[in-house]
Amino acid sequence: MAGIIEKIPMLRAGSKKDRGSKTSSSITLRVYRSNSANGNSYRYDTFDVPIQRWTTVLDALLYAKAYEDNSIAIRYSCRMASCGSCGMKINGRPRLACYTNVAELESPVITCQPLTNFSLIRDLVTDFSEFFRHHKSIKPFIINQNADLMTSEEVSEFIQSPRDVDEYLQFSYCIKCGLCYSACPTVATDVRFLGPQALAQAYRYYADTRDNGSREDMKNIDDKHGIWRCHFAGSCSNVCPKGVDPALGIQLLRRHLTSFSKHDKKIAEMKHHSQVT
């Protein structure tokens, strides 16, 4: 951890005494603290954190963890908005901590809380088990019985036009950060609802012309707790950091389920190529 922290420029400036003092270039960081193993009790711990113009909320949390309280529980990995690990509520809005610059919040006080609609593990770390269970239930992979993936003599190539790719490309950018799931009011009231992430990904594979598999057994989508439970509040799309727009995916999936015919979908052309030895 020390090796990682030393790479943050803001943490190398000033003495320890300076770090503990309130200056014009610092913010007050309020961190939600709770441990599910100890019941439902919680508190907020406050830290004074020096900042620079490039400081992110994740930088501020790592500073507090390194210099003030190393028991703060936080999940993070890539630090470039690709892995989706550092999702949390920042000043009341679901965001990625590594993608949120302190300056853009325009507030001297930054409050970090765990994502709602997820079970709490500890502090800012939540349990994604139910979230991923919903994701897996929609079979998030291409089903194509014609792909000769097991043969060694030839390989298959499924040709798609740029228009074919445009049908699903936007929805393939999902990083499974859970922000849309946390912001969804329907998830908050129906624990069986699949959520915007899973439903948008269901459309992503329905729209992919390389997929010709049957998902007729996926009755959890065409169900009162599935696609028809969404009220289109639009909160999911408002908080998505990658521009996936899950609400649009859900609308397109509804249209797909009500009017789709197998004759309307142009399946990608399959070509075979002999494998070079």
Protein Blocks (a to p, Z undefined) as FASTA:
>chain_A
ZZmmmmpmklmgocfklmmpccfkbccdddddddfknojadcdddddddddfklcfklmm
mmmmmmmommbccddfkonopnommgcceehiacdfklmcfklnopabdcddddehiacf
bhjbccfklmmmmmmmnopacddfkbcfkbckbccdddddfklmmmmmmmmmpgolommm
mmpmklmmomkbnbjklmmmmmmmmmpmkbccdfklmmmlmccklmmmpgolommmmmmm
nlnommlmmmmmmmmmmmpcfklpccdddddddddZZ
